[in-house]
């Protein structure tokens, strides 16, 4: 969702597969039914494709645009410029969720995500 948000923030069209926004958006209610979700390979390939599109969109965004004030006045406290949000979504936000996945793996006794 954050990659899609960032693409739209950079003026690009949404590239989420149909139904993903409703299933994965903030505030969504998870289900125990695995068939309600795409398979892992589809999720990983979509994430990889979207990350590549984000990188290309950021590369195409000029310094002037990145230095513009964040368009949402309420979010400027945390992200004063467009560039601040870009950096956050491409680094800290992903890191936070990867940490959650790592903690979940350990809780499920799957071991460390890094193999250590």
C-alpha positions, -999 to 999 in steps of 0.1 A, spaced: 0 0 0 28 24 8 44 19 -26 11 26 -43 6 57 -21 41 69 -30 35 64 -67 3 84 -65 21 111 -43 46 114 -72 18 119 -97 18 83 -111 -13 61 -116 -21 33 -91 -8 0 -102 -23 -22 -75 -40 -53 -86 -78 -51 -85 -91 -56 -50 -58 -51 -32 -67 -17 -19 -98 -29 -2 -80 -60 12 -48 -44 25 -56 -7 32 -52 7 67 -82 -2 88 -89 -34 69 -100 -64 89 -79 -95 84 -96 -129 79 -85 -164 87 -95 -176 52 -63 -179 32 -83 -178 -1 -91 -141 7 -55 -133 0 -31 -135 -30 -5 -163 -29 29 -154 -16 46 -155 -50 20 -129 -63 25 -107 -33 63 -108 -36 64 -102 -74 39 -74 -71 60 -58 -43 92 -62 -63 75 -46 -94 61 -17 -74 94 -10 -57 111 -8 -91 84 16 -103 89 37 -71 126 39 -77 121 50 -113 95 76 -102 118 90 -75 147 92 -100 125 112 -123 114 136 -96 135 167 -96 151 183 -66 127 212 -68 97 188 -64 114 170 -35 120 203 -17 84 214 -20 64 216 12 43 185 19 9 192 3 -10 180 34 -6 207 60 -13 183 88 15 159 78 41 187 76 49 183 113 64 149 105 73 154 68 80 190 61 88 184 24 78 159 -2 113 145 0 110 138 37 80 116 30 97 99 1 127 90 23 105 78 52 84 55 30 114 41 12 134 34 44 119 36 79 84 25 70 95 -6 52 120 -13 80 92 -11 106 71 -37 88 100 -60 82 107 -59 119 71 -69 125 74 -98 101 107 -109 118 90 -108 153 61 -128 139 84 -154 125 101 -159 159 67 -160 176 56 -188 152 89 -206 159 101 -202 124 135 -189 134 153 -158 124 146 -142 91 184 -138 86 192 -174 96 211 -164 127 
